[in-house]
Amino acid sequence: MHPMLNIAVKAARRAGTMINRASMDLEKLAVERKGPRDYVTDVDRACEQAIAEILLTAYPTHAVLGEEFGRQGPESSEFVWIIDPIDGTSNFIRGLPNYAVSIALSHRGQITQACVYDPARNELFTASRGTGAFLNERRIRVSRRIRYAEALLGAHWPGSGEADAGAERFRPMADGCLGLRRMGSSVLDLCYVASGRLEGFCGVGLKPWDLAAGSLLVLEAGGLIADFDGEQGWMTSGNVLAGAPKIFTQMLATLQPREG
């Protein structure tokens, strides 16, 4: 394992321990609302700070970009760690065990290391650019299914689960596949694409910390990722498609304007 990825794993497991401890007594959580459907807890903040301390102690010339505290470290650094301490906070505060710690390293704008840790299931997803993707140190690959009617998709769409609330564009995608799952953690959805549990994922309006680690895992597992035009602007726009190659192509086709 790459030395930088080793440090990321150490930080993710440290955060996972904190999350598991907090999950035993959710009534003590201090929860704040950041937006209509966006929450943060004292555990999110404590985990992000613990992760940042481990990373910056090991690599003091690097910078850290986190969901809760923004950027820390040298502004001029070519190395930026992108952190989501708990992707799926809404699940976490309800005791729904579908959330994860996400850590990725960007070097000159390219994601080179990825670590996603699901503390509830003790599942560790890792990838280094050019060396493949792994789940608990076992190689993973995207699904081999090629028929869209057999594809199970993950989604993060407007409306928080309401198919008609701002998501009409995506109805053909949903209608044509086997089924759609909105599980509340985009980074885990991307990990599940990488490991073949899902055939594809569609996300709208996501942030860099929602996408950074999962995107590298998908690519290293043999999948494809792009924005809704099939281009590489997804990290900026937050609009993303990811999937096994054959399914990805069919997902992309459902989003193209219909003639007539």
VOFIKE-69333 format. One line per field, with one value per atom (N, C-alpha, C): x, y, z; residue in three letters; residue number from 1. Coordinates in steps of 0.001 Angstrom, whole numbers. Example, Ala and Ser with C-alpha at 12.3 -4.5 7.8 and 13.67 -1.06 7.14 Angstrom:
REM residues 2
X = c(13190/12300/13200/12850/13670/12900)
Y = c(-5690/-4500/-3300/-2250/-1060/30)
Z = c(7800/7800/7800/7080/7140/7870)
type = c(ALA/ALA/ALA/SER/SER/SER)
seq = c(1/1/1/2/2/2)
This chain:
REM residues 260
X = c(846/0/887/499/1267/1360/2526/2669/1624/1280/267/-1107/-1390/-2666/-2686/-1556/-1463/-1861/-1392/-1730/-3224/-3782/-5212/-6028/-5599/-6293/-6226/-5068/-4923/-5905/-6017/-6913/-8374/-8709/-10094/-10503/-9626/-9961/-10094/-9262/-9392/-10764/-11191/-12512/-13601/-13407/-14396/-14600/-13520/-13629/-14469/-14239/-15005/-16486/-16758/-18142/-18843/-18178/-18795/-19088/-18183/-18408/-19630/-19738/-20873/-22184/-22120/-23347/-23995/-23266/-23823/-24757/-24695/-25554/-25913/-26782/-27110/-27850/-28482/-29222/-28312/-27034/-26089/-25499/-25838/-25290/-25776/-24876/-25239/-25418/-26654/-26982/-27391/-26817/-27197/-27684/-28581/-29079/-28306/-27648/-26925/-27796/-28820/-29725/-30983/-31915/-33197/-33049/-32068/-31854/-30381/-29736/-28297/-27993/-27419/-27143/-25652/-25229/-23868/-23933/-23058/-22998/-21626/-21537/-20239/-19266/-19795/-18933/-18318/-19117/-18551/-17328/-17497/-16419/-15211/-15463/-14359/-13596/-14333/-13683/-12853/-13414/-12651/-11360/-11444/-10248/-9223/-9690/-8774/-8103/-8871/-8303/-7256/-7607/-6689/-5396/-5490/-4292/-3361/-3937/-3111/-2444/-3200/-2654/-1582/-1863/-923/295/164/1335/2284/1701/2529/3076/2274/2647/2352/3211/2945/2938/3484/3460/2203/1359/110/-982/-2082/-3266/-4420/-5424/-6618/-7841/-8766/-10049/-11140/-11829/-12862/-14228/-15256/-16622/-16961/-16460/-16896/-16016/-14697/-13784/-13137/-13455/-12839/-11388/-10578/-9178/-8264/-7362/-6317/-4976/-3910/-2576/-2163/-974/-419/-1321/-1598/-2437/-1770/-446/281/564/144/493/-136/657/150/-607/-471/-1144/-2289/-3495/-4661/-5459/-5619/-6461/-7911/-8823/-10235/-11006/-11682/-12237/-13745/-14456/-15823/-15835/-15909/-15771/-16902/-18131/-19261/-20118/-19969/-20852/-22098/-23197/-24424/-24812/-24577/-24867/-26337/-27241/-28668/-28982/-28307/-28465/-27882/-26684/-25970/-26783/-27384/-28079/-29364/-29824/-31017/-30685/-29400/-29009/-29139/-29279/-29338/-27902/-27419/-25983/-25563/-25697/-25236/-24559/-23308/-22504/-21042/-20168/-18761/-17854/-16602/-15525/-14872/-14675/-14100/-12872/-11753/-10499/-9871/-9532/-8860/-7717/-6707/-5576/-5570/-5569/-5463/-4053/-3404/-2086/-2193/-2037/-2185/-3521/-4540/-5894/-6313/-5439/-5764/-5811/-6894/-7014/-6069/-5185/-4177/-4339/-4999/-5217/-6656/-7244/-8626/-8806/-9501/-9802/-11217/-12067/-13430/-13641/-14033/-14212/-15640/-16293/-17638/-17496/-17602/-17343/-18422/-19643/-20718/-20508/-19924/-19700/-18230/-17373/-15923/-15438/-15893/-15471/-14573/-13392/-12411/-12160/-12535/-12312/-11085/-10140/-8917/-8524/-7827/-7286/-6130/-5117/-4057/-4087/-3892/-3994/-3030/-3592/-2793/-2568/-3123/-2853/-4115/-5281/-6511/-7242/-8444/-9300/-9490/-9640/-9672/-10729/-11316/-12207/-11603/-11213/-10540/-9407/-8609/-7398/-7656/-8923/-9237/-9634/-9105/-9346/-10839/-11346/-12741/-12818/-13923/-14183/-15644/-15932/-17309/-18097/-19415/-20300/-20065/-20301/-20180/-21519/-22576/-23881/-23855/-24530/-24545/-25959/-26980/-28358/-28893/-29359/-29827/-31017/-31853/-33020/-32631/-31380/-30896/-30031/-29918/-29022/-29695/-29018/-29446/-28625/-29299/-28613/-28760/-27746/-27830/-28050/-28657/-28961/-28940/-28545/-28698/-29290/-30614/-31337/-32055/-32452/-33275/-34569/-35066/-36344/-36216/-34991/-34745/-35684/-35774/-36562/-37868/-38281/-39528/-39221/-39722/-39326/-39670/-40719/-41154/-40647/-39902/-39474/-38137/-38182/-36965/-36160/-36719/-35943/-36582/-37429/-38124/-37156/-36038/-35044/-34556/-34594/-34006/-35010/-36279/-37297/-36983/-36543/-36209/-35120/-34164/-33114/-33705/-34605/-35203/-36155/-36922/-37924/-37305/-36132/-35553/-34738/-34299/-33402/-34181/-33465/-34088/-34673/-33933/-34383/-33448/-33958/-33210/-33135/-31963/-31762/-31205/-31882/-31364/-31025/-29784/-29391/-28759/-28525/-28129/-26651/-25812/-24364/-23790/-23494/-23007/-21682/-20810/-19502/-19649/-20573/-20793/-21435/-22337/-22901/-21789/-20822/-19709/-18846/-18655/-17925/-18663/-19985/-20777/-20761/-20643/-20422/-19064/-18052/-16711/-16659/-17445/-17406/-18463/-19248/-20231/-21552/-21744/-23029/-24108/-23699/-24557/-23923/-24781/-24257/-23927/-24577/-24335/-24813/-24435/-24816/-25012/-26017/-26275/-26418/-25615/-25667/-25806/-26572/-26824/-26369/-25595/-25227/-24357/-23474/-22604/-21365/-20675/-19476/-18223/-17055/-15829/-15613/-15949/-15738/-16732/-17842/-18760/-18232/-17337/-16966/-15517/-14626/-13193/-12744/-12963/-12477/-13227/-14549/-15342/-15038/-14707/-14426/-13199/-12150/-10944/-11215/-12004/-12343/-13070/-14030/-14754/-13803/-12950/-12029/-11053/-10513/-9536/-10188/-11514/-12237/-12722/-12371/-12723/-13972/-14498/-15703/-15406/-16472/-16383/-17097/-16671/-17295/-17226/-18319/-18376/-19540/-19656/-20826/-21953/-23053/-24231/-24066/-22982/-22676/-21591/-21179/-20116/-18735/-18620/-17338/-16801/-15623/-14950/-15102/-16257/-16481/-17250/-17351/-18212/-17723/-16421/-15936/-16319/-16400/-16785/-18298/-19017/-20477/-21185/-20585/-21240/-22275/-22435/-23373/-22596/-22918/-22036/-22809/-22277/-22687/-21481/-21689/-20617/-21214/-20433/-20974/-20037/-20454/-19787/-19906/-18896/-18856/-20123/-20668/-21851/-23070/-23208/-24347/-24185/-22976/-22698/-23151/-22805/-23178/-24690/-25416/-26874/-27480/-26874/-27323/-27180/-26022/-25767/-26780/-27126/-28077/-29454/-29855/-31182/-31297/-30156/-30172/-30112/-29906/-29791/-31164/-31276/-32577/-33200/-34509/-35242/-35653/-35482/-35907/-37419/-37980/-39438/-40122)
Y = c(-1195/0/1252/2246/3484/4142/4701/5315/6390/7202/8236/7616/6530/5843/5197/4707/4148/5176/6398/7465/7772/7780/8025/6944/5703/4593/4758/5141/5384/6455/7542/8634/8197/7436/6985/6043/5163/4228/4962/5974/6784/7441/8029/8644/7596/6424/5362/4929/4875/4539/5582/6845/7925/7829/7518/7410/6231/5096/3920/4163/4851/5159/6064/7074/7994/7308/6337/5667/4843/4574/3804/4622/5950/6818/8057/7880/8956/10108/9860/10927/12030/11746/12751/13593/13290/14046/15489/16404/17807/17998/18238/18291/19705/20208/21512/21346/22224/22209/23239/22773/23679/24141/23374/23692/22878/22990/22285/20780/20164/18724/18426/19312/19207/19413/18381/18436/18260/18724/18491/18202/17336/17010/17359/17336/17545/16431/15262/14148/14413/14967/15361/16252/17273/18244/17620/16801/16170/15201/14463/13518/14244/15325/16052/16617/17139/17695/16606/15449/14340/13855/13760/13342/14350/15636/16683/16666/16461/16446/15298/14124/12976/13230/13747/13988/15072/16180/17300/17043/16175/15777/14959/14067/13237/14039/14986/15750/17234/17904/19304/20280/19893/20797/20613/19647/19427/20345/20442/21159/20172/20599/19780/20606/20013/20636/19748/20250/19463/20101/19268/19769/20763/20530/21345/22567/22455/23540/24223/23767/24377/23966/24867/24547/24884/23963/24162/23844/24438/24158/25168/24972/25948/26141/27387/27684/27277/27281/27021/25535/24661/23252/22600/21765/21002/19761/19407/18242/18710/18293/18673/17419/17186/16092/16586/15815/16189/15237/15803/15006/15216/14124/14170/13266/13842/13025/12026/12414/11480/11787/11010/11161/10322/11013/10337/10704/11961/12401/12216/12464/12289/10850/9893/8492/8260/8797/8587/9043/10215/10748/9983/9162/8340/6886/6578/5198/4288/4869/4075/3837/2604/2352/2378/3545/3721/5084/5130/6344/5928/6864/6494/7701/7416/8395/8381/9560/9645/10544/10016/10766/10530/11606/11489/12492/12165/13072/13543/14865/15475/16042/15683/16228/16976/18283/19137/18913/18736/18612/17215/16246/14861/14015/13235/12377/11189/11012/9957/8883/9210/8241/8361/7235/7245/6220/6655/5780/6085/5077/5212/4112/4508/3532/3580/2425/2249/1624/2415/1872/918/1064/178/-1252/-1398/-2728/-3130/-2241/-2460/-2797/-2011/-2184/-1020/-1348/-349/-445/606/696/1577/1100/1871/1792/2834/2846/3833/3455/4360/4376/5552/5661/4691/3884/2960/1602/1357/76/-714/-255/-995/-522/-1074/-741/-1983/-1752/-2869/-2650/-3754/-3772/-4724/-4179/-4978/-5809/-5123/-5658/-6711/-6902/-7805/-6984/-7335/-6579/-6569/-5416/-5305/-4806/-5167/-4740/-4334/-3486/-3093/-4291/-4142/-5209/-5578/-6843/-7317/-7258/-6860/-6810/-5774/-6099/-5203/-4779/-5465/-5125/-4076/-2965/-1870/-2286/-3165/-3623/-4414/-4853/-5602/-4743/-3450/-2570/-2003/-2124/-1496/-234/906/2195/2858/3604/4506/5925/6773/8128/9127/10347/11515/12603/12760/13683/14740/15838/16842/16216/16735/16266/15269/14848/13961/12764/12114/10898/11039/12261/12457/12489/11497/11320/12525/13264/14370/15731/15781/17069/17482/18127/18608/17541/16360/15256/14661/15416/14883/14437/15126/14762/13333/12830/11529/10381/10708/9659/8541/8841/7731/6820/7407/6600/5658/6169/5362/4313/4690/3777/2587/2787/1725/704/1017/119/-855/-1788/-2752/-2078/-1119/-440/696/1597/2781/2813/3119/3172/4540/5203/6469/6209/5881/5369/6412/7619/8712/8904/8158/8361/8204/9315/9269/8540/8719/8069/6557/6080/4635/4133/4924/4536/4323/5235/5104/3886/3622/2413/1158/1200/39/-145/944/811/138/596/31/-1452/-1873/-3268/-4138/-3575/-4351/-4549/-3915/-4031/-3209/-2102/-1303/-1263/-1151/-1030/421/1373/2765/3699/4977/6020/7319/8081/9409/10380/11440/12427/13831/14652/16034/16977/17999/19049/18596/17651/17147/18028/17842/18621/17774/18430/17659/16539/16779/15748/14594/14801/13705/12796/13316/12647/12183/12870/12685/11234/10671/9315/8289/8397/7425/7403/8564/8622/7802/7901/7119/5628/5257/3845/3293/4052/3605/3415/4393/4320/3155/2981/1912/525/475/-799/-1094/-230/-470/231/1164/1887/3194/3888/5192/6237/7492/8582/9845/10611/11834/12679/13887/14704/14302/15047/14640/14818/15492/15632/14662/13782/12846/13438/14630/15326/15192/15802/15638/16848/17525/18667/18349/17085/16665/17139/17267/17707/19162/19958/21365/21531/20849/21005/20245/19154/18300/17374/17409/16535/15381/14156/13045/11785/11057/9698/8798/7632/6658/5278/4380/3043/2098/851/-129/358/113/746/616/-577/-759/-59/-114/528/2038/2509/3945/4554/3917/4428/4544/3561/3587/4620/4810/5871/7233/7451/8725/8975/7938/8077/8508/8072/8441/9931/10592/12008/12949/12387/13250/13712/14953/15487/14620/14406/13622/14526/14034/14790/14739/15865/15932/16199)
Z = c(0/0/0/-789/-876/507/867/2196/2493/1501/1730/1969/1277/1499/2872/3323/4676/5730/5557/6497/6435/5229/5083/5779/5643/6318/7831/8327/9772/10232/9469/9832/9745/8697/8530/9651/10043/11123/12457/12644/13866/13918/12809/12753/12927/12327/12462/13894/14657/16079/16824/16509/17143/16769/15502/15038/15706/15769/16389/17860/18535/19945/20096/19245/19316/18946/18043/17593/18688/19754/20865/21738/21615/22429/21623/20630/19700/20365/21491/22169/22668/22807/23289/22154/20919/19799/19819/19542/19315/17822/17389/15967/15591/14484/13945/12517/12102/10734/9915/8828/7933/6780/6476/5382/5533/4586/4706/4914/4267/4422/4705/5400/5617/7094/7718/9151/9416/10580/11045/12536/13010/14427/14986/16308/16933/16566/16222/15821/14446/13507/12209/12407/13220/13412/14106/15125/15848/14945/14120/13208/12153/11590/10572/11157/12372/12981/13279/13737/14021/12741/11657/10371/9903/9968/9512/10315/11616/12453/12061/11805/11411/10064/9112/7776/7783/8485/8468/9352/10340/11124/10263/9453/8570/7397/6897/5701/5931/6677/7046/5876/4739/3578/2731/3095/2372/2910/2175/2626/2775/3510/3751/3402/2644/2347/2917/3935/4594/4486/4617/4491/5594/6801/7936/8186/8003/8363/7163/5958/4782/4634/4115/3806/4976/5262/6261/5611/6138/5609/4564/3967/3015/1794/1456/294/-1013/-1028/-2271/-2518/-1605/-1720/-2956/-3632/-4768/-4312/-3040/-2477/-1583/-1874/-1084/-729/554/1040/1103/532/481/1386/2389/3484/3629/3799/4329/5552/6748/7959/8149/7776/7788/6573/5529/4378/4653/4886/5304/6723/7088/8458/8825/7871/8177/8569/7932/8329/9717/9926/11193/12395/12328/13497/13797/12851/13064/13375/13401/13668/12473/11274/10049/9582/9598/9395/7938/7320/5940/5829/6220/6218/6187/5855/5710/5881/6204/6224/4854/4270/2928/2943/2436/2366/991/302/-992/-1047/-1836/-2039/-3485/-3650/-4973/-5145/-6251/-6580/-7895/-7833/-9005/-9706/-8900/-9424/-9822/-9687/-10029/-8766/-8600/-7432/-7588/-6605/-6688/-5618/-4512/-3433/-2952/-2572/-2091/-979/49/1182/1654/1678/2195/3224/4434/5511/6025/5961/6500/7880/8949/10280/10772/10281/10729/10235/9054/8473/8495/8961/8955/7549/6577/5196/4798/4303/3914/2412/1690/253/10/-786/-1032/-2501/-2949/-4309/-4388/-5149/-5576/-7099/-7671/-9129/-9812/-10722/-11506/-10892/-9687/-9013/-8687/-9094/-8829/-7593/-7395/-6258/-5397/-4093/-3153/-2078/-1627/-467/543/1703/2731/2116/1263/648/-421/-821/-1923/-3148/-4299/-5524/-5864/-6282/-6697/-8127/-8792/-10156/-10272/-11249/-11501/-12031/-12020/-12466/-13926/-14257/-15633/-16378/-15709/-16379/-17500/-18582/-19733/-20120/-19625/-19978/-19001/-19554/-18703/-17844/-18360/-17606/-16366/-16291/-15129/-14211/-14512/-13763/-12515/-11397/-10152/-9966/-9808/-9769/-8408/-8032/-6891/-7389/-6566/-7024/-5881/-6227/-5354/-6238/-6164/-7038/-6224/-6869/-6176/-5679/-4580/-4072/-2940/-2640/-1512/-1503/-2643/-2706/-3435/-3791/-4516/-6011/-6728/-8126/-8990/-8648/-9495/-9025/-7922/-7368/-7971/-9131/-9755/-10446/-10634/-11182/-12429/-13103/-14277/-15366/-15476/-16492/-16329/-15105/-14804/-14840/-15138/-15136/-16126/-17383/-18290/-17738/-17021/-16418/-15377/-14555/-13500/-14062/-15082/-15627/-16347/-16933/-17747/-16992/-15786/-15062/-14179/-13564/-12666/-11430/-10889/-9686/-9326/-8493/-8086/-6574/-6039/-4592/-4206/-3253/-2699/-1242/-1000/311/1210/688/1564/1771/1057/1145/-256/-906/-2287/-2402/-1413/-1513/-1403/-579/-528/-1814/-2401/-3697/-4716/-4762/-5698/-5365/-4091/-3688/-4129/-4054/-4456/-5968/-6709/-8154/-8395/-7685/-7858/-7527/-6558/-6113/-6776/-7719/-8444/-7737/-6604/-5905/-6596/-7189/-8049/-9434/-10459/-11818/-12174/-11491/-11830/-10745/-10898/-9940/-10692/-10288/-10833/-9672/-9667/-8598/-9141/-8435/-8843/-7734/-8102/-7160/-6012/-6253/-5200/-5040/-3922/-3599/-3824/-3916/-4140/-3127/-1849/-830/-969/-1706/-1991/-3090/-3929/-5168/-5235/-4543/-4797/-4618/-3449/-3185/-4022/-4072/-4807/-6292/-6857/-8297/-8652/-7845/-8135/-7972/-6978/-6791/-8011/-8536/-9725/-10903/-11147/-12276/-12135/-10940/-10728/-10740/-10571/-10645/-12057/-13009/-14393/-14863/-14068/-14438/-15143/-15492/-16147/-15302/-15450/-14725/-15578/-15594/-16401/-15915/-16485/-16194/-17147/-17122/-17881/-19394/-19803/-21224/-21669/-20770/-21088/-20998/-20403/-20279/-18853/-18622/-17338/-16404/-16489/-15614/-14359/-14010/-12897/-11531/-11353/-10042/-9788/-10849/-10728/-10651/-11523/-11571/-10462/-10010/-9028/-9622/-10954/-11641/-12248/-11853/-12174/-12521/-13492/-13801/-13614/-13016/-12866/-13052/-13624/-13797/-14507/-14569/-15415/-16859/-17701/-19024/-19850/-20010/-20847/-20251/-18954/-18288/-18295/-18089/-18119/-19445/-20528/-21850/-21991/-21472/-21566/-20614/-19451/-18543/-19203/-19818/-20479/-21595/-22318/-23420/-22933/-21735/-21225/-20915/-20735/-20365/-21564/-22744/-23907/-24378/-24856/-25299/-26376/-26260/-27247/-28408/-29614/-30786/-30908/-31363/-31536/-30234)
type = c(MET/MET/MET/HIS/HIS/HIS/PRO/PRO/PRO/MET/MET/MET/LEU/LEU/LEU/ASN/ASN/ASN/ILE/ILE/ILE/ALA/ALA/ALA/VAL/VAL/VAL/LYS/LYS/LYS/ALA/ALA/ALA/ALA/ALA/ALA/ARG/ARG/ARG/ARG/ARG/ARG/ALA/ALA/ALA/GLY/GLY/GLY/THR/THR/THR/MET/MET/MET/ILE/ILE/ILE/ASN/ASN/ASN/ARG/ARG/ARG/ALA/ALA/ALA/SER/SER/SER/MET/MET/MET/ASP/ASP/ASP/LEU/LEU/LEU/GLU/GLU/GLU/LYS/LYS/LYS/LEU/LEU/LEU/ALA/ALA/ALA/VAL/VAL/VAL/GLU/GLU/GLU/ARG/ARG/ARG/LYS/LYS/LYS/GLY/GLY/GLY/PRO/PRO/PRO/ARG/ARG/ARG/ASP/ASP/ASP/TYR/TYR/TYR/VAL/VAL/VAL/THR/THR/THR/ASP/ASP/ASP/VAL/VAL/VAL/ASP/ASP/ASP/ARG/ARG/ARG/ALA/ALA/ALA/CYS/CYS/CYS/GLU/GLU/GLU/GLN/GLN/GLN/ALA/ALA/ALA/ILE/ILE/ILE/ALA/ALA/ALA/GLU/GLU/GLU/ILE/ILE/ILE/LEU/LEU/LEU/LEU/LEU/LEU/THR/THR/THR/ALA/ALA/ALA/TYR/TYR/TYR/PRO/PRO/PRO/THR/THR/THR/HIS/HIS/HIS/ALA/ALA/ALA/VAL/VAL/VAL/LEU/LEU/LEU/GLY/GLY/GLY/GLU/GLU/GLU/GLU/GLU/GLU/PHE/PHE/PHE/GLY/GLY/GLY/ARG/ARG/ARG/GLN/GLN/GLN/GLY/GLY/GLY/PRO/PRO/PRO/GLU/GLU/GLU/SER/SER/SER/SER/SER/SER/GLU/GLU/GLU/PHE/PHE/PHE/VAL/VAL/VAL/TRP/TRP/TRP/ILE/ILE/ILE/ILE/ILE/ILE/ASP/ASP/ASP/PRO/PRO/PRO/ILE/ILE/ILE/ASP/ASP/ASP/GLY/GLY/GLY/THR/THR/THR/SER/SER/SER/ASN/ASN/ASN/PHE/PHE/PHE/ILE/ILE/ILE/ARG/ARG/ARG/GLY/GLY/GLY/LEU/LEU/LEU/PRO/PRO/PRO/ASN/ASN/ASN/TYR/TYR/TYR/ALA/ALA/ALA/VAL/VAL/VAL/SER/SER/SER/ILE/ILE/ILE/ALA/ALA/ALA/LEU/LEU/LEU/SER/SER/SER/HIS/HIS/HIS/ARG/ARG/ARG/GLY/GLY/GLY/GLN/GLN/GLN/ILE/ILE/ILE/THR/THR/THR/GLN/GLN/GLN/ALA/ALA/ALA/CYS/CYS/CYS/VAL/VAL/VAL/TYR/TYR/TYR/ASP/ASP/ASP/PRO/PRO/PRO/ALA/ALA/ALA/ARG/ARG/ARG/ASN/ASN/ASN/GLU/GLU/GLU/LEU/LEU/LEU/PHE/PHE/PHE/THR/THR/THR/ALA/ALA/ALA/SER/SER/SER/ARG/ARG/ARG/GLY/GLY/GLY/THR/THR/THR/GLY/GLY/GLY/ALA/ALA/ALA/PHE/PHE/PHE/LEU/LEU/LEU/ASN/ASN/ASN/GLU/GLU/GLU/ARG/ARG/ARG/ARG/ARG/ARG/ILE/ILE/ILE/ARG/ARG/ARG/VAL/VAL/VAL/SER/SER/SER/ARG/ARG/ARG/ARG/ARG/ARG/ILE/ILE/ILE/ARG/ARG/ARG/TYR/TYR/TYR/ALA/ALA/ALA/GLU/GLU/GLU/ALA/ALA/ALA/LEU/LEU/LEU/LEU/LEU/LEU/GLY/GLY/GLY/ALA/ALA/ALA/HIS/HIS/HIS/TRP/TRP/TRP/PRO/PRO/PRO/GLY/GLY/GLY/SER/SER/SER/GLY/GLY/GLY/GLU/GLU/GLU/ALA/ALA/ALA/ASP/ASP/ASP/ALA/ALA/ALA/GLY/GLY/GLY/ALA/ALA/ALA/GLU/GLU/GLU/ARG/ARG/ARG/PHE/PHE/PHE/ARG/ARG/ARG/PRO/PRO/PRO/MET/MET/MET/ALA/ALA/ALA/ASP/ASP/ASP/GLY/GLY/GLY/CYS/CYS/CYS/LEU/LEU/LEU/GLY/GLY/GLY/LEU/LEU/LEU/ARG/ARG/ARG/ARG/ARG/ARG/MET/MET/MET/GLY/GLY/GLY/SER/SER/SER/SER/SER/SER/VAL/VAL/VAL/LEU/LEU/LEU/ASP/ASP/ASP/LEU/LEU/LEU/CYS/CYS/CYS/TYR/TYR/TYR/VAL/VAL/VAL/ALA/ALA/ALA/SER/SER/SER/GLY/GLY/GLY/ARG/ARG/ARG/LEU/LEU/LEU/GLU/GLU/GLU/GLY/GLY/GLY/PHE/PHE/PHE/CYS/CYS/CYS/GLY/GLY/GLY/VAL/VAL/VAL/GLY/GLY/GLY/LEU/LEU/LEU/LYS/LYS/LYS/PRO/PRO/PRO/TRP/TRP/TRP/ASP/ASP/ASP/LEU/LEU/LEU/ALA/ALA/ALA/ALA/ALA/ALA/GLY/GLY/GLY/SER/SER/SER/LEU/LEU/LEU/LEU/LEU/LEU/VAL/VAL/VAL/LEU/LEU/LEU/GLU/GLU/GLU/ALA/ALA/ALA/GLY/GLY/GLY/GLY/GLY/GLY/LEU/LEU/LEU/ILE/ILE/ILE/ALA/ALA/ALA/ASP/ASP/ASP/PHE/PHE/PHE/ASP/ASP/ASP/GLY/GLY/GLY/GLU/GLU/GLU/GLN/GLN/GLN/GLY/GLY/GLY/TRP/TRP/TRP/MET/MET/MET/THR/THR/THR/SER/SER/SER/GLY/GLY/GLY/ASN/ASN/ASN/VAL/VAL/VAL/LEU/LEU/LEU/ALA/ALA/ALA/GLY/GLY/GLY/ALA/ALA/ALA/PRO/PRO/PRO/LYS/LYS/LYS/ILE/ILE/ILE/PHE/PHE/PHE/THR/THR/THR/GLN/GLN/GLN/MET/MET/MET/LEU/LEU/LEU/ALA/ALA/ALA/THR/THR/THR/LEU/LEU/LEU/GLN/GLN/GLN/PRO/PRO/PRO/ARG/ARG/ARG/GLU/GLU/GLU/GLY/GLY/GLY)
seq = c(1/1/1/2/2/2/3/3/3/4/4/4/5/5/5/6/6/6/7/7/7/8/8/8/9/9/9/10/10/10/11/11/11/12/12/12/13/13/13/14/14/14/15/15/15/16/16/16/17/17/17/18/18/18/19/19/19/20/20/20/21/21/21/22/22/22/23/23/23/24/24/24/25/25/25/26/26/26/27/27/27/28/28/28/29/29/29/30/30/30/31/31/31/32/32/32/33/33/33/34/34/34/35/35/35/36/36/36/37/37/37/38/38/38/39/39/39/40/40/40/41/41/41/42/42/42/43/43/43/44/44/44/45/45/45/46/46/46/47/47/47/48/48/48/49/49/49/50/50/50/51/51/51/52/52/52/53/53/53/54/54/54/55/55/55/56/56/56/57/57/57/58/58/58/59/59/59/60/60/60/61/61/61/62/62/62/63/63/63/64/64/64/65/65/65/66/66/66/67/67/67/68/68/68/69/69/69/70/70/70/71/71/71/72/72/72/73/73/73/74/74/74/75/75/75/76/76/76/77/77/77/78/78/78/79/79/79/80/80/80/81/81/81/82/82/82/83/83/83/84/84/84/85/85/85/86/86/86/87/87/87/88/88/88/89/89/89/90/90/90/91/91/91/92/92/92/93/93/93/94/94/94/95/95/95/96/96/96/97/97/97/98/98/98/99/99/99/100/100/100/101/101/101/102/102/102/103/103/103/104/104/104/105/105/105/106/106/106/107/107/107/108/108/108/109/109/109/110/110/110/111/111/111/112/112/112/113/113/113/114/114/114/115/115/115/116/116/116/117/117/117/118/118/118/119/119/119/120/120/120/121/121/121/122/122/122/123/123/123/124/124/124/125/125/125/126/126/126/127/127/127/128/128/128/129/129/129/130/130/130/131/131/131/132/132/132/133/133/133/134/134/134/135/135/135/136/136/136/137/137/137/138/138/138/139/139/139/140/140/140/141/141/141/142/142/142/143/143/143/144/144/144/145/145/145/146/146/146/147/147/147/148/148/148/149/149/149/150/150/150/151/151/151/152/152/152/153/153/153/154/154/154/155/155/155/156/156/156/157/157/157/158/158/158/159/159/159/160/160/160/161/161/161/162/162/162/163/163/163/164/164/164/165/165/165/166/166/166/167/167/167/168/168/168/169/169/169/170/170/170/171/171/171/172/172/172/173/173/173/174/174/174/175/175/175/176/176/176/177/177/177/178/178/178/179/179/179/180/180/180/181/181/181/182/182/182/183/183/183/184/184/184/185/185/185/186/186/186/187/187/187/188/188/188/189/189/189/190/190/190/191/191/191/192/192/192/193/193/193/194/194/194/195/195/195/196/196/196/197/197/197/198/198/198/199/199/199/200/200/200/201/201/201/202/202/202/203/203/203/204/204/204/205/205/205/206/206/206/207/207/207/208/208/208/209/209/209/210/210/210/211/211/211/212/212/212/213/213/213/214/214/214/215/215/215/216/216/216/217/217/217/218/218/218/219/219/219/220/220/220/221/221/221/222/222/222/223/223/223/224/224/224/225/225/225/226/226/226/227/227/227/228/228/228/229/229/229/230/230/230/231/231/231/232/232/232/233/233/233/234/234/234/235/235/235/236/236/236/237/237/237/238/238/238/239/239/239/240/240/240/241/241/241/242/242/242/243/243/243/244/244/244/245/245/245/246/246/246/247/247/247/248/248/248/249/249/249/250/250/250/251/251/251/252/252/252/253/253/253/254/254/254/255/255/255/256/256/256/257/257/257/258/258/258/259/259/259/260/260/260)
